[in-house]
Amino acid sequence: MGIDNDERVLARARALVAARGLHRRVDFVHAESATWEQQADRVLCIGASHAWAGVQQALRALARVVRPGGRVLFGEGCWERPPTAAAAALFGKEVIALSDIVRFARAADWQVLHLSTADQREWDDFEATWRRGRQQWLLDHPHDDRGPDVQGTLDSQLKEYVEVYRGVLGFGYLVLGR
């Protein structure tokens, strides 16, 4: 079951699942994750701790919706190394060290069954994919009045990635159990 409060995201997810022939195995629900009460054996929370106002609160809330013996795949942005002032300013207090994520998981009575982080190639691919659709739109609409704004956003994002947080911001994946 996928839960999201953005109907566009859910529509895209439904289409992708249908294209892969998995539509009978996955349901998508339009709801607020933070208020969800139904229990499950397996829960995925990837980059969504903001739905509960942070990592610590998310890990506590997820403990209420995972059945005993269940598992959570928890993915979250984290500092791979101490952030520069520019990186800290860009991401604010939402990003914490991986060691703090582990500490919060343990404080919420989770066992860390597996831990890994995205490597640099994965980050580069993620960032390039974020830009790709906008870049293609620019190529397909060379005379659109919105082009300069789109190009400005792309240029700014690439500059921030390369100069501010590439190699500093990481992404941790934790498999948690009780």
N, C-alpha and C positions, 0 to 999 in steps of 0.2 A: 504494500500500500504506500502510495506517495501522497504526502500532504504538503500543500503550499497555499499561500493566500493570493497568488498571482495566476489568474485564469489563463493568461497567455502562456505561461510556463507549463501549466498543466496540459493545455491543448497540444503544445509541442511534444511533451512527454508521451501523451496518448498516441500521437501520430508515429513517433519513433518506435514505441512498443508494438503498435499494430503492424508497422512495416517489417518488423522482425518476427511477427507471428506469436508474440508473447502476450497479447491483449487478454487472454483468459487467465493469465497468471498474476497480473498486476492490476490493482485498482488505484485510481487517483482521486483524491478528495480535496475539494476547495474548503480550507479551514485554516485557522491560526494554529501553528504547531505548538505554541506555548500553552494553549488551552486544551490540547488533545489529551484524552484520558484513557482511551482504549489500549489495552495491553497487547504486546506482540512478543514473539520469540526472537525476532531479529529486527534491529532498528539501524538505519543509516542516517547519520547526521554529518553532512559534509559541508563545511563552511557556513553553517547555519546557526551558530551559537548566538548570533545577534537576535534571533527570535525570542530568546530568553534573557536578553540583556547581558550576555557574556558567557564565558566558558564555565565558570564556577556554577552559575545558576543552571546552565544547560545540563551539565553532568548530574546535578541533583534531580532535575526534572526528568531526565531520561531514566533514572533509576526507578521512577514511579510507573513508567510505561513498558518496561522490559520485564517479562515474566522471570521468575526464578529459574536459573539455568540458561537464560537467554544471553544474547550477545548484542553489542553495539559496535558498529564501525563509526568511529568519531574522527573526523578530519577537520583540521583547523590550521589557519595561518599562524606562524610562530617565527620568532627571531632565531635565525641560524647562528648569528653572532650578535654582539651588542650593536644596536642600531646607531647610525650616525644621527646627528641632530635633525638633518633633513628627512631621513626615513621616519624617525619618531614623530616629527611634525606632520608628515604625510598620512601616517596610519593611526596616530593617536594612541590612546591607551587600550584600544581593542586588541592589539596584537601583543602577545606576551611570549615569554621564553617557553620552549618545549618542556623544560624542567618544571615550570609552573603548571602547565597542562597536566603533566603526570602527577604532580602533587595534588592538584584539585581532584583528579580522578580517584586517587587513593583516599582523599578526605571524604569523598562521596561513597566510599566502600566498594569501589570497582577494583577488580584485579586487572592489571595490564597484561593481556595474554600475548599481544604482539605489538611492536612499535616499529615504524619505519618513517622515512621522510622522502618527499619528492626530490629527485636529483635535479641538477641544473638543466639537463636536456628536457625533462618534463616541464619545468618552469618556462623555459624558452618556448616550447610548443604551446603551452597554455597562453602565454602572452601573445604569441604570433597569431593564434586562433582568434583571440579577442579582437585583434586588429584586422584580420583577413576579410571579414564581411564588409567592413566599412571601406577597406581599400578596394574591394571589388566594386562596391557601389560607386566609388569615385571614378573608376575606369569605365563603368557602364553609363555614367551620367556626367560627362566632362563639362557640360555647360550649365549644370544646375546651380542656381544661386546659393544653395546650401553647401556647395563644395568647399569653399574656403573655411567655413566653420568646421566641417568634418575633417578636413586636412589639418586644421589647427589642433583639434582634439587628438588626432593620430600622432602628430609630431610631439605634442606635449606628453602623451602617454609613453611613447617610445623613449623620449629623453629621460623621463622619470625612471622608467624601468632600467635603462642602461646606466644612468648616472647616480641614481639614488638607492634603489633597493635590490638590484640584481646581485645575487650571492649573499644578501643580508636577510631578506625575507624568505622564510621557508614554509613548508606545509607538512604537518605531521599527521600520520595515520595511526590511530590506536584501535586495536580490537580489545574491547572491554567485556568482562564477564563477572558474574556474581556466583 
